[in-house]
Amino acid sequence: MDAARRDALLGFLALSDRLKHVERAAMTGARRENSGEHAWQVALIAVLLHGEAPDPKPDLARVLSMIAVHDLVEIEAGDTFAFDDKGLATQAAREAEAAGRIFRLLPPDLAAEVAALWVEFEAGATPEAGFAMGCDRLQGFAQQVECGAPAWKAVGLTKARSLVRMAPAIALGAPFAPMIEALYDRALAKGLLLP
Amino acid sequence: MDAARRDALLGFLALSDRLKHVERAAMTGARRENSGEHAWQVALIAVLLHGEAPDPKPDLARVLSMIAVHDLVEIEAGDTFAFDDKGLATQAAREAEAAGRIFRLLPPDLAAEVAALWVEFEAGATPEAGFAMGCDRLQGFAQQVECGAPAWKAVGLTKARSLVRMAPAIALGAPFAPMIEALYDRALAKGLLLP
């Protein structure tokens, strides 16, 4: 490894620290969850649920690699709450711009690799991207149910509107659908969603 | 997926949230880094450095799976600072006890799988465990150098004592050794370590 590559990697690592300070809509304990710890928990879900994916199973190395990089653009673009219509309208453009600025700080081969993983995740067209998306949505949903979903209450979220967000994960079937359905039951029982 | 399995998985997921509140010795911004976001950044390092591992490359799915679960025992045992001699003396026993209590909350097949990943990581005897250990040590070291290493200063850490901790990662050679060596140069230049 030459010095330029080494320094680019160390610089990128230092930059990535900022993802630990990107706040998400859900709470963990008395504070907002951040996108770094979120990404870890999404990976944990992937490890736990991979064995339950229908055959042929998605390639776990690619699933976990996608999960590790899927929110890096938020270092610049911030997290966009799933029910922030104004934020959602500009999300794709903001994140694409952030991707252009952030990934090119890596050595060129890794910049291309990380960009490809992120594009694959965002496009959602491969089995691996679908599985990673399911884990990501499940984490976000479970975290809201666990924390009492103040962000859902603040927008008066209905089950119907929530289902638009969760439909792609539910459409994956097992293992995601039964877990999300159980969480809907809990959310309604706790009054976190309007029926 | 039957209801008992589904509920065990949701319960474990809720429990795992606590890893986001286990404080490590390093700072990120003005606060302590937590073990959840640490585990994410270790995974990012594994994704970025995997291509530079000597052939035959470690299995990335197993490396990333190990990284996702490697600190779960800290939910009960807490993080043990690498230079806390008193804590280190009891660490293995505390973590083994925590593993026994935490992993069995999973369905039995997953409890065995996660325990096996954790035991493999701790034993460090496979190429995958070695690579995961290198990523883990590199993350911890880089984070300290980045944050100004108040925890190192508090114990008057010398380079010689630090090297005892970092030797296994340096012994892996590329890509870890050159990155760690560059970080030692920075740490000494900044006065974070005693020479």
Interface residues (C-beta under 8 A of the other chain):
Chain A: M1 A3 R6 D7 L9 L10 F12 L13 A14 S16 D17 L19 K20 H21 T28 G29 E33 N34 G36 E37 A39 W40 Q41 A43 L44 I45 A46 V47 L48 L49 G51 E52 D59 L60 A61 L64 S65 I67 A68 V69 L106 D109 L110 E113 V114 L117 Q139 A142 Q143 E146 A174 P175 P178 M179 A182 L183
Chain B: M1 A3 R6 D7 L9 L10 F12 L13 A14 S16 D17 L19 K20 H21 T28 G29 E33 N34 G36 E37 A39 W40 Q41 A43 L44 I45 A46 V47 L48 L49 G51 E52 D59 L60 A61 L64 S65 I67 A68 V69 L106 D109 L110 E113 V114 L117 Q139 A142 Q143 E146 A174 P175 P178 M179 A182 L183
